[in-house]
Amino acid sequence: MADRKTFPLRIDEQILEGLRRWADDDLRSLNGQIEWVLREALRQRGRVKEKAAPTRPRP
């Protein structure tokens, strides 16, 4: 597994709450959901290689 870095994040309260509900629906942690959303956005735009950004199948 890749090394993980700590990074402070300023985020709108409504966006954070939406991500929290989405994470709960997908049975992920909030941090895991944020990472998944960012990874998917990067993958869809060709900013990261497929093997460098594996995604967990959605329930």
Buried (B, 14 or more C-beta within 10 A) or exposed (E): EEEEEEEEEEEEEEEBEEBBEBBEEBEBEBEEBBBBEEBEEBBEEEEBEEEEBEEEEEE
